[in-house]
């Protein structure tokens, strides 16, 4: 009969940010071990609080499944020599399967004979293999940071205090780091006590009786419902950020929501400062009015019941008052620091040992901002704002507020710049130049902010590439992928008429002044490959098919806006109601490109050698289309350019129907190939149509 399995690891409080990944890992490792051990089971449920990680597996079979299988080895040609003797390969295969060579036999598969070994294994009782299995699961777990305690060799996230291992109502005997398994769990540290779990199915209720809500989803629902009820009662808007909710979720075992107040005089400080202080230091949820303005209240979650909530609120208010007083002191002191003096301090802040100080980086950003503004032909006011914003964009890094809360960089820069008398557009650009800060964030709204953001990001990427710091696999310590994606987003959102090659060139020229460790051409190639992946991600998120993306990018993507527009035009026709007509256009252009590959490079069409009416017609159409196609491409009209190419379907089809391209006369043959090459060059500037896939 199948039985439920419960495995609980009781711990000292685990850092909240580790808990979700840890319990998911425990669940995955348990499932894998059961499957690998041929132990049938039902659903697996994972539970976690700050002091426990647990899995409950339904319907665990009492015995491993028996195994009877034929394992395929090498082919007969490899397994036997000409005299029929077993080869070394066959003997080695037999040894690996635990059988004698004489037990091998042959079976035919897809017309080829292979040697096989028959394996049988009788399943062992689950209770027999569980102790070693559960101990192995626990020992194999990994965490961002581990601890060792006492004289034990085990490394784990926190010291293990108790273990439950139950198969049905029977304890699975095991001992880890001096802790023996049993059926006793521990409840809330202050409200509960120890309690026995008679069988796995009673685990949740046993903990509930000791003031612990072990189910993660239930605990989260309780927190959100209490916050929403409080908001409805008070008429507040309570901002629930997912990351803060996630952290609070794994700080409590019995959640009770309460609120407190703080002195409204603190509201003179920018609300971003107050909100950050409340969230980062105290894990409080800020309270806003209907317009998004901060109110002098906060919401927190107590790890306990509703007894003496007034006293709890007062204690939290006292702690918050001290935190906000610190913030006000930092804020007031920062405003006494002139921007010029702050910029001077950047000379002593190392950005990277090979790329200089933050002040060096600022000087590069200023030069890049000038170059980008000139390339965009920005109006003098916007260009001037961009350059000034570039000059002061990092000054807030040396303020006390940003030192305390690094996530406020830019936000404080905007506020301090505005108070220092900078133009509104300049102050806003100081903040905007960090955008987009994360996936899904907005690009800078102003042109000045967009220019400085481009300059900052391209300097970082090119600088890192120039000294060999290139993201590989999951390693991207300088967030270069995110910054490259930000560049793509900014160029597309502002429809900027600046090519990637220009941006690379501007940055490479500046970094070359200190001397490049690697070839500029090599760096440029790597940059294009790097940005190709970022653009593919953008196009994929827009719903484009992989073949359309490959076809569009094969024609180049230096002009990001045009590359995206070309992909959009292709997908519209490839999936639209006239896709069959478009397929015939693609077929004509692809056939043209295939034959044009045989043309002599640079060969021109000699009109006097055009013999047939079909080739003369194609020549005339191709010339007319070329002019109109080039005009559409220059204007950034991707749909119009594709429509021009489509006009050639009829003349191309008529040409192939009536003209022998590979004529016996060498001059005529070269001329016809040159004609096709002229058309193919225009098509290749738009897309590699051969990459399109048709269902």
C-alpha positions in Angstrom: 0.0 0.0 0.0 1.3 3.5 -0.9 2.1 5.8 2.0 2.7 9.5 2.3 6.2 10.8 3.0 7.1 13.8 5.1 10.6 15.3 5.3 11.1 18.4 7.4 14.4 20.2 8.0 14.1 22.4 11.1 16.6 25.3 11.2 17.7 28.5 12.8 16.1 31.4 11.0 17.1 31.3 7.3 17.7 34.6 5.5 14.4 35.4 3.8 15.9 35.8 0.3 17.2 32.2 0.4 14.0 30.4 1.4 12.1 30.2 -1.8 15.0 28.9 -3.9 15.9 26.5 -1.1 12.5 24.9 -0.7 12.1 24.6 -4.5 15.5 22.9 -4.6 14.4 20.5 -1.9 11.3 19.6 -3.8 13.2 19.1 -7.1 15.9 17.0 -5.5 13.3 14.8 -3.8 11.4 14.3 -7.0 14.6 13.4 -8.9 15.8 11.0 -6.3 12.4 9.2 -6.2 12.3 8.9 -9.9 15.9 7.8 -10.2 15.3 5.2 -7.5 12.2 3.9 -9.4 9.9 4.7 -6.5 6.4 5.6 -7.7 4.8 8.6 -6.1 2.0 11.1 -6.4 2.1 14.9 -6.1 4.9 16.6 -4.1 4.0 19.6 -1.9 6.7 22.1 -0.7 6.3 24.1 2.6 8.6 26.7 4.1 8.8 29.3 6.9 11.9 31.1 8.2 12.6 28.0 10.4 11.8 25.1 8.2 12.0 23.5 4.8 9.7 20.6 4.1 8.3 18.4 1.4 5.2 16.1 1.6 5.0 13.4 -1.1 1.7 11.7 -1.6 1.3 8.1 -2.4 4.9 6.8 -2.2 5.1 3.2 -3.2 6.3 0.7 -0.6 8.8 -0.9 -3.0 11.0 0.1 -5.9 9.8 -1.0 -9.3 11.3 -4.1 -10.7 13.4 -3.6 -13.9 13.5 -5.9 -16.8 15.1 -4.3 -19.9 17.2 -5.1 -22.9 20.1 -2.6 -23.2 21.5 -1.9 -26.7 25.2 -2.1 -27.3 27.5 -1.8 -30.3 26.5 -3.1 -33.8 27.4 -6.7 -34.7 30.2 -5.4 -37.0 31.9 -3.8 -34.0 30.9 -6.5 -31.4 32.4 -9.5 -33.3 35.4 -10.1 -35.5 35.4 -12.1 -38.7 35.7 -15.4 -36.8 32.7 -14.6 -34.6 34.8 -13.9 -31.5 33.7 -11.1 -29.1 35.6 -7.9 -29.6 37.0 -5.7 -26.8 34.0 -3.3 -27.3 31.6 -6.2 -26.7 33.5 -7.5 -23.7 33.6 -4.0 -22.2 29.8 -3.5 -22.9 29.1 -6.8 -21.1 31.2 -5.8 -18.1 29.4 -2.4 -17.9 26.0 -4.2 -17.8 27.2 -6.7 -15.2 26.7 -9.8 -17.4 29.0 -12.4 -19.0 29.8 -12.0 -22.7 28.1 -15.4 -23.3 24.8 -13.8 -22.2 24.8 -11.2 -25.0 22.5 -11.6 -27.9 21.6 -9.9 -31.1 18.5 -8.0 -32.3 17.8 -6.1 -35.5 17.0 -2.4 -35.3 16.3 -0.4 -38.5 17.9 -3.1 -40.6 21.1 -3.2 -38.5 22.0 -5.9 -36.0 23.1 -4.8 -32.5 24.3 -6.7 -29.5 22.0 -6.5 -26.4 22.3 -7.4 -22.7 19.3 -8.4 -20.7 19.2 -6.7 -17.3 16.9 -7.5 -14.4 16.7 -5.9 -11.0 14.3 -6.7 -8.2 13.1 -3.6 -6.4 14.0 -3.0 -2.7 11.6 -1.9 0.0 11.3 1.9 0.0 11.8 2.1 3.7 15.2 0.4 3.3 16.6 3.0 0.8 14.9 6.1 2.3 17.4 6.8 5.1 20.4 7.1 2.7 18.3 8.8 0.1 16.9 11.6 2.4 20.4 12.2 3.9 21.9 12.4 0.4 19.2 14.9 -0.7 19.9 17.2 2.3 23.7 16.9 1.9 23.5 17.8 -1.8 21.6 21.1 -1.3 23.5 24.3 -2.2 23.0 27.9 -1.0 24.4 31.3 -1.8 26.1 31.2 1.6 26.8 28.2 3.9 27.6 27.6 7.5 29.5 25.0 9.5 28.8 24.5 13.2 30.3 22.5 16.0 32.7 19.9 14.8 30.5 18.7 11.9 31.7 18.7 8.3 28.3 19.4 6.9 27.9 22.8 5.3 24.3 24.1 5.3 22.5 27.4 5.1 21.8 27.4 8.9 22.4 25.0 11.8 19.9 22.1 11.7 17.8 21.9 14.9 15.4 19.1 14.3 14.3 16.6 11.6 11.1 14.9 10.7 11.2 11.9 8.4 7.9 10.0 8.2 6.8 7.3 5.8 3.2 6.8 6.8 3.2 6.8 10.6 6.7 5.2 10.8 9.8 7.3 11.4 12.5 6.9 8.8 15.7 6.6 10.9 18.6 8.9 10.0 21.0 11.2 11.7 22.5 14.3 10.3 25.0 16.6 12.1 24.1 15.1 15.4 20.3 15.5 14.9 18.2 12.3 14.8 15.0 12.2 12.8 11.7 11.8 14.6 8.1 12.9 14.3 8.2 16.1 16.5 8.2 19.5 14.9 8.5 22.9 16.5 5.9 25.7 16.3 6.1 29.4 16.5 9.2 30.5 18.5 7.1 32.5 21.1 3.5 31.4 20.6 3.9 27.7 20.0 5.8 24.7 21.2 6.8 21.2 20.2 4.1 18.9 18.7 4.1 15.4 17.3 3.0 14.8 13.7 1.3 11.4 13.8 1.3 11.1 10.0 2.2 13.3 7.0 -1.3 14.3 6.2 -1.7 16.0 9.6 1.5 18.1 9.2 -0.2 21.4 8.2 -2.8 21.2 10.9 -0.3 20.2 13.6 1.8 23.3 12.8 -1.4 25.5 12.6 -2.2 24.4 16.2 1.2 25.8 17.1 0.7 29.2 15.4 2.6 28.4 12.2 1.1 28.8 8.7 3.4 26.4 6.7 1.7 26.7 3.4 3.5 29.5 1.5 0.6 30.4 -0.8 -1.8 30.5 2.2 0.5 32.8 4.2 0.9 35.1 1.3 -2.8 35.3 0.8 -3.3 36.2 4.4 -0.8 39.0 4.2 -2.3 40.5 1.0 -5.9 40.2 2.2 -5.1 41.9 5.5 -3.3 44.7 3.7 -6.1 45.2 1.2 -8.7 45.2 4.0 -6.7 47.8 5.9 -6.4 49.9 2.7 -10.2 49.7 2.1 -11.0 50.6 5.7 -8.7 53.7 5.7 -9.1 54.8 2.1 -5.4 54.3 1.5 -3.4 53.0 -1.4 -0.8 50.6 0.1 2.0 49.9 -2.3 2.8 46.2 -2.3 6.1 45.6 -4.2 6.6 41.9 -5.1 10.2 41.8 -3.8 9.2 43.3 -0.5 6.2 41.0 -0.2 8.4 38.0 -1.0 10.9 39.0 1.8 8.2 39.6 4.4 6.5 36.3 3.5 9.6 34.5 4.6 10.2 36.6 7.8 6.9 35.5 9.4 5.2 32.2 10.4 1.9 33.8 11.7 1.3 37.1 9.8 -0.6 39.9 11.4 -0.8 43.3 9.6 -0.7 46.5 11.6 0.0 50.2 10.8 1.8 53.1 12.5 2.5 56.8 11.9 5.4 59.1 11.6 5.9 62.8 11.9 4.4 64.6 8.8 7.4 67.0 9.0 9.5 64.3 7.4 7.4 64.6 4.3 9.5 67.6 3.3 12.1 65.0 2.3 11.5 63.5 -1.2 9.2 60.6 -0.8 11.5 58.3 -2.7 13.9 58.7 0.2 11.3 58.0 2.8 9.9 55.0 0.9 13.4 53.5 0.4 14.3 53.9 4.0 11.0 52.3 5.1 11.4 49.4 2.7 15.1 48.7 2.9 15.6 49.2 6.7 12.3 48.2 8.2 10.5 46.2 5.5 7.5 48.5 5.8 4.9 49.0 3.1 4.4 52.8 2.3 1.0 54.3 2.4 -0.1 56.6 -0.5 -3.1 58.7 -1.3 -5.2 58.4 -4.4 -2.7 60.6 -6.4 0.3 58.6 -5.4 1.5 61.1 -2.7 3.1 59.6 0.4 1.1 59.8 3.6 2.6 59.8 7.2 1.7 56.2 7.8 3.3 52.8 7.3 2.2 49.2 7.2 4.1 46.3 8.6 3.6 42.6 9.2 4.1 41.2 12.7 5.3 37.6 13.2 2.6 36.8 15.7 -1.0 37.3 16.7 -3.0 40.5 17.3 -2.3 40.8 21.0 -1.0 44.3 22.1 -0.8 45.6 18.5 -0.8 49.2 19.9 2.4 48.6 21.7 4.0 46.9 18.7 3.0 49.8 16.5 4.6 52.3 19.0 7.8 50.3 19.0 8.0 50.4 15.2 7.2 54.1 15.2 10.1 54.7 17.6 12.6 52.8 15.4 11.3 54.5 12.2 11.6 57.9 13.7 15.3 57.3 14.2 15.7 56.0 10.7 14.0 58.9 9.1 15.9 61.3 11.3 19.1 59.8 9.8 17.7 60.2 6.3 16.8 63.9 7.0 20.3 64.5 8.3 21.9 63.0 5.2 19.5 64.9 3.0 20.3 68.3 4.6 24.0 67.7 4.7 24.2 66.6 1.1 22.6 69.9 0.0 25.6 71.8 1.5 27.9 70.0 -0.9 28.4 72.1 -4.1 28.1 70.0 -7.3 31.6 71.1 -8.4 33.1 69.9 -5.1 31.2 66.6 -5.5 32.6 66.2 -9.0 36.1 66.7 -7.6 35.6 63.8 -5.2 34.9 61.5 -8.2 38.6 61.8 -9.0 39.3 59.5 -6.0 36.6 56.9 -6.8 37.9 54.0 -8.8 35.5 52.9 -11.6 37.8 50.1 -12.8 41.5 49.7 -12.4 42.0 49.5 -16.2 39.3 52.0 -17.1 40.2 54.7 -14.6 38.1 56.6 -12.0 34.5 57.6 -12.1 35.7 61.1 -13.1 37.4 59.6 -16.1 34.2 57.8 -17.0 32.3 61.1 -16.7 34.7 62.8 -19.1 34.1 60.0 -21.6 30.3 60.3 -21.2 30.6 64.0 -21.9 32.5 63.4 -25.2 30.2 60.7 -26.2 27.1 62.8 -25.5 28.5 65.6 -27.7 29.2 63.1 -30.6 25.7 61.5 -30.3 24.0 64.8 -30.2 25.8 65.9 -33.3 25.0 62.6 -35.1 21.3 63.1 -34.2 21.4 66.8 -35.3 19.8 67.6 -32.0 18.7 71.2 -31.5 21.3 73.4 -29.6 19.2 73.6 -26.4 18.7 69.8 -26.2 22.3 69.2 -27.1 23.5 71.7 -24.4 21.2 70.1 -21.8 22.6 66.7 -22.7 26.2 67.8 -22.3 25.6 69.6 -19.0 23.7 66.5 -17.7 26.6 64.4 -18.8 29.0 66.6 -16.9 27.1 66.2 -13.6 25.4 62.8 -14.1 27.4 61.0 -11.4 28.0 63.7 -8.8 25.4 62.2 -6.4 27.5 59.0 -6.0 29.6 60.8 -3.4 26.5 62.0 -1.4 25.7 60.4 2.0 22.2 59.5 0.8 23.4 57.5 -2.1 26.1 55.9 0.0 23.4 54.7 2.4 20.9 53.8 -0.4 22.7 53.0 -3.7 19.3 52.4 -5.4 18.7 56.2 -5.0 21.4 57.1 -7.5 20.0 59.4 -10.1 16.9 60.1 -8.0 18.9 62.1 -5.5 21.0 63.6 -8.3 17.9 65.0 -9.9 16.6 66.5 -6.7 20.0 68.0 -5.6 20.6 69.3 -9.2 17.2 71.0 -9.2 17.9 72.6 -5.8 21.3 73.7 -6.9 19.7 75.8 -9.7 20.3 73.5 -12.7 17.8 73.7 -15.6 14.8 71.4 -15.1 15.7 69.4 -18.3 19.2 68.9 -17.0 18.1 67.8 -13.5 15.6 65.3 -15.1 18.2 63.9 -17.4 20.6 63.2 -14.5 18.0 60.8 -13.2 16.8 59.5 -16.6 20.3 58.5 -17.8 20.1 55.4 -15.6 16.9 54.3 -17.5 15.9 51.7 -18.3 17.2 50.3 -15.0 15.7 46.8 -15.4 13.7 44.7 -17.9 10.3 46.3 -18.4 11.4 49.8 -17.2 10.8 52.8 -19.4 13.4 54.5 -21.6 14.3 58.1 -20.8 11.5 60.4 -21.8 13.6 63.4 -22.8 16.1 63.5 -25.6 18.8 64.9 -23.3 18.2 61.9 -20.9 18.3 59.5 -23.8 21.5 60.9 -25.2 23.3 60.7 -21.8 21.9 57.2 -21.2 23.2 56.0 -24.5 26.6 57.6 -23.8 26.9 56.0 -20.4 25.9 52.5 -21.5 27.9 52.4 -24.7 31.0 53.6 -22.7 30.5 50.8 -20.2 30.0 48.1 -22.8 32.8 49.1 -25.2 35.2 49.7 -22.2 34.5 46.3 -20.8 34.9 44.6 -24.2 38.1 46.5 -24.8 39.7 44.9 -21.8 38.3 41.4 -22.4 35.3 41.6 -20.0 32.7 39.8 -22.1 29.6 38.1 -20.7 29.7 34.3 -21.0 27.0 31.9 -19.9 25.4 33.2 -16.7 28.4 35.4 -15.9 27.7 39.1 -16.5 29.0 41.0 -13.4 28.7 44.4 -15.1 25.2 43.8 -16.4 26.3 44.4 -20.0 23.4 42.4 -21.4 20.9 44.7 -19.6 22.7 47.8 -20.7 22.9 46.6 -24.4 19.1 45.9 -24.2 18.7 49.4 -22.8 20.5 50.9 -25.8 18.3 49.0 -28.2 15.2 50.1 -26.3 16.3 53.8 -26.3 17.1 53.9 -30.0 13.8 52.2 -30.9 11.6 54.3 -28.5 13.1 57.6 -29.7 13.4 56.4 -33.4 17.0 57.7 -33.2 18.8 58.1 -36.5 22.1 56.7 -35.3 23.7 53.4 -36.3 25.3 50.9 -34.0 28.5 51.3 -35.9 28.5 55.0 -35.2 28.1 54.4 -31.5 30.8 51.7 -31.5 33.1 54.1 -33.4 32.5 57.0 -31.0 33.3 54.9 -28.0 36.3 53.0 -29.5 37.9 56.3 -30.6 37.7 57.6 -27.0 39.0 54.4 -25.4 41.8 54.2 -28.0 43.2 57.4 -26.5 44.3 55.3 -23.5 45.5 52.5 -25.8 43.4 49.4 -26.7 44.7 46.0 -25.5 42.9 44.3 -28.4 42.2 45.0 -32.1 39.5 47.6 -32.7 38.1 45.5 -35.6 38.0 42.4 -33.3 36.1 44.4 -30.6 33.7 45.8 -33.2 32.9 42.3 -34.5 32.2 41.0 -31.0 30.0 44.0 -30.3 27.9 43.3 -33.3 27.5 39.7 -32.3 26.6 40.7 -28.8 24.0 43.2 -29.9 22.5 40.8 -32.4 21.4 38.6 -29.5 19.9 41.5 -27.7 17.9 42.6 -30.9 16.8 39.0 -31.4 15.3 39.0 -27.9 13.5 42.3 -28.7 12.1 40.9 -31.9 11.1 37.6 -30.2 9.2 39.5 -27.5 7.3 41.3 -30.3 6.0 38.0 -31.5 8.2 37.5 -34.6 9.0 34.0 -35.8 12.6 32.8 -35.5 12.9 32.4 -39.3 11.7 36.0 -39.9 14.2 37.3 -37.3 17.0 35.4 -39.0 16.0 36.6 -42.4 15.7 40.3 -41.4 19.0 40.4 -39.4 20.9 38.6 -42.2 20.6 41.9 -44.1 22.2 43.8 -41.3 20.9 45.6 -38.2 23.2 48.7 -37.9 20.0 50.7 -38.3 18.0 49.2 -35.4 14.8 50.9 -36.4 14.9 49.7 -39.9 15.8 46.2 -38.9 12.8 46.0 -36.6 10.6 47.5 -39.3 11.8 45.0 -41.9 11.0 42.1 -39.6 7.6 43.6 -39.0 6.9 43.9 -42.7 8.0 40.3 -43.3 5.9 38.8 -40.5 2.9 40.8 -41.6 3.0 39.3 -45.2 4.2 35.9 -44.1 1.3 35.4 -41.8 -1.3 37.6 -43.5 -4.2 36.7 -45.8 -2.0 37.1 -48.9 0.8 34.8 -47.6 0.5 32.5 -50.7 1.1 35.5 -53.0 4.1 36.5 -50.8 5.5 33.0 -50.9 5.6 33.3 -54.7 7.5 36.6 -54.4 9.9 34.9 -51.9 10.4 31.9 -54.3 11.2 34.3 -57.2 13.7 36.3 -55.2 15.3 33.2 -53.7 15.8 31.6 -57.1 17.2 34.9 -58.4 19.7 34.9 -55.5 20.8 31.3 -56.0 21.7 31.9 -59.6 23.1 35.4 -59.0 25.7 33.7 -56.7 27.4 32.5 -59.9 27.8 36.0 -61.3 31.2 37.7 -61.6 31.7 40.2 -58.8 31.1 43.8 -59.9 29.8 42.8 -63.4 27.5 45.4 -65.0 24.6 44.7 -67.3 25.2 45.4 -71.0 21.8 46.4 -72.4 22.9 45.6 -76.0 23.3 41.9 -75.0 19.7 41.6 -73.8 18.2 39.4 -76.6 14.8 38.2 -75.3 11.8 40.4 -74.6 11.5 38.9 -71.1 15.0 39.8 -70.1 14.7 43.3 -71.6 11.4 43.7 -69.6 13.1 42.5 -66.4 16.0 44.9 -66.9 13.6 47.8 -67.2 11.5 46.8 -64.3 14.6 46.1 -62.1 16.1 49.6 -62.9 12.8 51.3 -62.0 12.3 49.2 -58.8 15.9 49.8 -57.8 15.4 53.6 -57.7 12.1 53.4 -55.8 13.4 50.7 -53.5 16.4 52.7 -52.5 14.2 55.8 -51.9 11.9 53.7 -49.6 14.9 52.3 -47.7 16.4 55.7 -47.3 13.1 57.0 -45.9 12.9 54.1 -43.5 9.7 52.8 -45.2 10.2 49.0 -44.8 6.7 48.1 -46.0 7.1 50.3 -49.1 10.5 48.8 -49.8 9.1 45.3 -49.6 6.3 46.3 -51.9 8.8 47.5 -54.5 10.6 44.2 -54.4 7.3 42.4 -54.8 6.7 44.2 -58.1 9.5 42.1 -59.6 7.7 38.7 -59.1 5.9 38.8 -62.5 9.0 39.9 -64.6 11.2 37.4 -62.8 8.8 34.6 -63.4 8.4 35.5 -67.1 12.2 35.7 -67.4 12.8 32.2 -66.0 9.9 30.8 -68.1 11.4 31.9 -71.4 15.1 32.6 -70.9 17.9 30.1 -70.5 20.2 31.9 -68.0 23.2 29.6 -68.5 23.4 30.2 -72.2 26.1 28.7 -74.3 27.4 32.1 -75.3 29.6 33.2 -72.4 29.0 36.9 -72.9 25.2 36.4 -72.8 25.5 34.1 -69.8 27.5 36.7 -67.9 25.1 39.4 -68.8 22.1 37.5 -67.6 23.8 36.6 -64.3 24.8 40.3 -63.9 21.1 41.2 -64.3 20.0 38.7 -61.7 22.9 39.9 -59.4 21.6 43.5 -59.6 18.2 42.3 -58.3 19.7 40.0 -55.7 21.7 42.9 -54.2 18.6 44.9 -53.6 16.8 41.8 -52.1 19.8 41.0 -49.9 19.8 44.6 -48.5 16.3 43.8 -47.2 16.4 40.2 -46.0 17.8 36.8 -46.7 14.5 35.5 -48.1 15.9 31.9 -48.3 15.7 31.7 -44.5 11.9 32.1 -44.4 10.1 28.8 -43.6 6.7 27.9 -45.0 4.3 25.4 -43.4 
